[in-house]
Amino acid sequence: MARCAPVGYPDSSARRATTAASRLGRGRPNRVDEFDRPLGDAWSVYGGPGHAGNGRRTPDAVSVENGVLTITGDSSGNTAGMARNPGQNYGRWEGRVRPPPPTGPAAGR
């Protein structure tokens, strides 16, 4: 697998402009991942018990395709577990997230 190492800042100025750090003048992040390569050594995807005994963590719930990391879950609390390598206990984290569109009765509101 290719290594997806946290090196530098994304080349795209459009991506830079969309970060809160850029808009607020907080500087460049020390890690960036555009998920344009396999997870490789940069991420550990793991299985095990879910949070507070609810559901399970399973590597099968993670996929990467065309720069999009997808983590799936279900109503039983089953989802993925991921950790960035090397770990970092403190700092400010930022992510761009797009949830799926709503379904059911609430979707029409």
C-alpha positions in Angstrom: 0.0 0.0 0.0 1.1 3.5 -0.6 1.8 5.6 2.4 -0.4 8.5 3.0 2.0 10.6 5.0 1.0 13.9 6.6 3.4 16.1 4.6 2.7 19.8 4.2 -0.4 21.6 3.2 -2.7 20.7 0.3 -1.6 22.2 -3.0 -5.1 23.5 -3.9 -5.7 27.1 -2.8 -9.5 26.3 -2.9 -9.1 23.7 -0.3 -6.9 26.0 1.8 -9.5 28.7 1.7 -12.2 26.4 3.0 -10.4 25.6 6.3 -11.3 27.4 9.5 -7.6 27.6 10.3 -7.0 29.6 7.1 -10.0 31.9 7.6 -9.0 32.6 11.2 -5.3 33.1 10.5 -4.3 30.1 12.7 -1.6 28.9 10.4 -1.0 25.6 8.6 -2.0 22.3 10.0 0.7 19.9 11.0 -1.2 17.0 9.3 -3.3 16.9 6.2 -5.0 14.0 4.5 -7.1 14.3 1.4 -7.7 10.6 1.2 -6.4 10.4 -2.3 -4.3 7.3 -1.5 -4.9 4.0 0.4 -5.0 4.5 4.2 -1.6 2.7 4.4 0.5 3.4 7.4 -1.0 6.8 8.2 -4.2 5.3 9.7 -5.0 2.3 11.8 -8.4 0.8 11.2 -9.4 -1.5 14.0 -12.2 -3.7 15.3 -13.5 -4.3 18.8 -16.3 -3.3 21.2 -18.2 -0.1 20.5 -18.5 2.9 22.8 -20.1 2.1 26.2 -20.8 -1.4 25.1 -23.0 -0.4 22.1 -22.3 -2.1 18.8 -18.9 -3.1 17.4 -16.1 -1.4 15.6 -15.2 -3.2 12.3 -12.7 -2.4 9.6 -15.4 -3.5 7.1 -17.1 -0.2 7.8 -14.4 2.0 6.2 -13.7 2.6 2.5 -11.7 5.2 0.5 -12.5 6.1 -3.1 -11.9 9.2 -5.2 -10.7 11.3 -2.2 -13.7 10.4 -0.1 -13.4 8.5 3.2 -16.6 6.8 4.0 -17.4 5.4 7.4 -20.7 3.5 7.6 -22.8 2.7 10.7 -26.0 1.1 11.5 -28.8 1.4 14.0 -27.2 -1.2 16.3 -24.2 1.0 16.8 -21.8 -0.9 14.5 -19.3 1.4 12.8 -15.6 1.8 12.2 -12.7 2.5 14.5 -9.8 4.6 13.2 -6.7 6.1 14.7 -4.1 8.4 13.0 -0.5 7.3 13.2 1.4 8.5 15.1 -1.2 9.6 17.6 -1.7 13.1 19.0 -3.3 13.7 22.4 -3.7 17.5 22.3 -4.3 20.2 19.8 -7.0 21.6 17.6 -8.6 19.2 15.1 -10.5 20.2 11.9 -12.3 18.1 9.4 -14.6 18.7 6.4 -17.6 16.4 6.8 -20.6 15.8 4.6 -23.3 13.7 6.2 -25.7 11.7 3.9 -29.0 13.5 3.1 -31.8 12.9 5.6 -34.4 10.2 4.9 -37.8 9.5 6.3 -40.4 12.0 7.8 -37.7 14.5 8.7 -36.4 14.8 5.2 -39.3 17.0 4.0 -38.8 19.7 6.7 
